[in-house]
Amino acid sequence: MPTDDLPETFHVTTDEQLRAVSNLTRHRIMAVLRFEPTTITQIADRLGLAKGSSSYHVRLLERAGLVKVVRTRKVRGVTERYYAMAARSIELPDPGRGGPDVLMRHAVADLESSPADGRHVRMAHLRLTDEQFAQLGARLQALADEYRELSDPSLPDASLVFALFHPEPREQAEGGAK
């Protein structure tokens, strides 16, 4: 399926959609569907799930509008459906201060389950002007977009997660205690 036909962004706006993306298994299914149309059987094989479980999760994603059937074919009298993402990216609502960040929770779960020799994890504490902060955010996004364009579905998966944020000031985070 040519990705040129996909909308750029799907905005999660309903509770049903938020529940659908909040599940780690469905998050992983969407990662599989990100690059190429895939069947329930292929998803199950790729993620080590039972076909029934894969089917259940894909149906919930489809009902929420996050994935869609992009083609079908007959195989021994059975209609095989190929699913793909409904958009190139999914934008989640801002969880608000102190709210659970679903995307980061999924990223941490994926990171924790990845082999140690297949990780590049770094953290840097920076002091930036507002302009530098905005520039760095734009550069990180451009770098992610550049490598997404280079992605080849035949290669192993790699995930890039970045979070550029202003942490809560230490005095407020510790309730004013020093």
Secondary structure, DSSP 8 states (H G I E B T S, - for coil): --GGGS-SEEE--SHHHHHHHTSHHHHHHHHHHTTS-B-HHHHHHHHT--HHHHHHHHHHHHHTTSEEEEEEEEETTEEEEEEEESSSEEE-----TT---HHHHHHHHHHHHS-GGG-----------HHHHHHHHHHHHHHHHHHHHH--TTS--------------HHHHTTT--
